[in-house]
Amino acid sequence: MSTKAVFYHAGCPVCVEAEQALAQSLDPARFDVEVVHLGEAGARLSEAEQAGVKSVPALVLGGQVFHINHGADLAALK
């Protein structure tokens, strides 16, 4: 059974670099990763906020938020 993981980003260079590193790091047999580009899927901003995301790039894994580096505050995407 794979663990659900959601990677939120805004398409900035920091976010793209984190997405590439994430793709190389997480075993697809263990993790079901969904990538959400909040610049293109603005309707999902509230979902990210409810999950506890404060800035992007961020990975929500098993209900826990991991903020990776700092590309942009979620508030700046509204």
C-alpha positions as CSV (number, residue, x, y, z in Angstrom):
1,M,0.0,0.0,0.0
2,S,1.4,3.4,-1.0
3,T,1.4,6.5,1.1
4,K,-0.4,9.6,-0.4
5,A,2.0,12.6,-0.8
6,V,1.0,16.0,-2.2
7,F,3.7,18.3,-3.5
8,Y,2.6,21.9,-3.7
9,H,4.6,24.5,-5.7
10,A,4.2,27.7,-7.6
11,G,6.5,27.0,-10.6
12,C,9.3,29.2,-9.4
13,P,12.9,28.0,-9.9
14,V,13.2,26.9,-6.2
15,C,10.0,24.9,-6.6
16,V,11.0,23.3,-9.9
17,E,14.4,22.3,-8.4
18,A,12.6,20.8,-5.3
19,E,10.2,18.9,-7.6
20,Q,13.1,17.4,-9.5
21,A,14.9,16.4,-6.3
22,L,11.6,14.9,-4.9
23,A,11.0,12.9,-8.1
24,Q,14.4,11.3,-7.7
25,S,14.1,10.7,-4.0
26,L,10.6,9.2,-3.4
27,D,10.1,5.5,-4.3
28,P,7.0,5.3,-6.5
29,A,6.2,1.9,-5.1
30,R,6.0,3.4,-1.6
31,F,4.5,6.9,-2.3
32,D,1.6,8.0,-4.5
33,V,2.8,11.6,-5.3
34,E,0.5,14.2,-6.7
35,V,2.1,17.4,-7.9
36,V,-0.1,20.6,-7.5
37,H,1.1,23.7,-9.3
38,L,-0.8,26.4,-7.3
39,G,-0.1,29.0,-10.0
40,E,-2.2,27.0,-12.4
41,A,-4.6,25.3,-9.8
42,G,-5.4,28.4,-7.7
43,A,-8.7,26.7,-6.6
44,R,-6.6,24.4,-4.5
45,L,-5.0,27.1,-2.4
46,S,-7.5,26.6,0.4
47,E,-6.8,22.9,0.4
48,A,-3.1,23.6,0.8
49,E,-3.8,26.1,3.7
50,Q,-6.1,23.5,5.4
51,A,-3.2,21.0,5.2
52,G,-1.0,23.5,7.0
53,V,1.1,24.7,4.1
54,K,2.5,28.2,4.8
55,S,4.9,28.5,1.8
56,V,5.9,26.6,-1.3
57,P,7.5,24.3,-2.2
58,A,6.0,22.0,0.4
59,L,5.3,18.3,0.7
60,V,2.3,17.0,2.6
61,L,3.1,13.4,3.5
62,G,0.8,11.4,5.7
63,G,-0.8,14.6,7.0
64,Q,2.5,16.2,8.0
65,V,3.8,19.3,6.2
66,F,7.4,19.5,5.1
67,H,8.4,23.0,3.9
68,I,11.3,22.8,1.5
69,N,13.5,25.8,1.1
70,H,11.4,28.9,0.5
71,G,10.1,30.0,-2.9
72,A,6.9,32.0,-2.0
73,D,4.5,32.5,0.9
74,L,1.1,31.0,0.2
75,A,-0.4,34.4,0.8
76,A,1.5,35.8,-2.2
77,L,-0.3,33.3,-4.4
78,K,-3.8,34.6,-3.6
